Structure formats: C-alpha cells, structure tokens
Amino acid sequence: MELDLAGAELKAVLNRLRRAQGQIAGVIRMIEEGRDCEEVVTQLAAASRALDRAGFAIIATGLQQCLTDVEDGQRNGEDRDAMRARLEKLFLSLA
C-alpha cells in the first residue's frame, strides 16, 4: 500500500512527528540530567501520544485511498476482505 499524503494531511503528520521528535529529545536530555521520574514519564507519554496520532492519521489516509482504489478496481486483484484484513492489522499495530 503506497502512502500518498497531500497538502494539509502531509503537513499535519509531519508536524506531529516533529513534535514527537522534539519530545523524545527532551526525554533523553531529562534522563541524562537525572530529572524527576514523574516529569520524564509525563514527557514520554506526550511523545507517545504524538506518535500515535501521526500513525492514526497515516492509517486514516491509507484507508481512504484503499477504499477509493477498491471502488476504482485498482488493487492488483486484492479483494475487499484481504484489504480490510491488512488495514485492520495496521490499525491494531498502533493500539
């Protein structure tokens, strides 16, 4: 499944990933500085949420594309059930 993010979708996903990247860098710095465990975990949870949201946005875009492909008959012989199973597996990988 090829990912084709356009315009606002791409910008939103990249912003979430950059936010997570900054938060992870902050977590590393906090650990190196010996910061309080609760602060570190809070920052790590924020990074995790940002990554999850980026992943869900990518999957939602992929789902829209796949459904359009099925309607257009462009999925190289893959039937709806097989495609649904692949998308479900992707979605659950983030759960």
C-alpha positions, 0 to 999 in steps of 0.5 A, a space after each residue: 500500500 503506497 502512502 500518498 499524503 497531500 497538502 494539509 494531511 502531509 503537513 499535519 503528520 509531519 508536524 506531529 512527528 516533529 513534535 514527537 521528535 522534539 519530545 523524545 529529545 527532551 526525554 533523553 536530555 531529562 534522563 541524562 540530567 537525572 530529572 524527576 521520574 514523574 516529569 520524564 514519564 509525563 514527557 514520554 507519554 506526550 511523545 507517545 501520544 504524538 506518535 500515535 496520532 501521526 500513525 492514526 492519521 497515516 492509517 486514516 489516509 491509507 484507508 481512504 485511498 484503499 477504499 477509493 482504489 477498491 471502488 476504482 478496481 485498482 488493487 492488483 486483484 486484492 479483494 475487499 476482505 484481504 484489504 480490510 484484513 491488512 488495514 485492520 492489522 495496521 490499525 491494531 499495530 498502533 493500539 
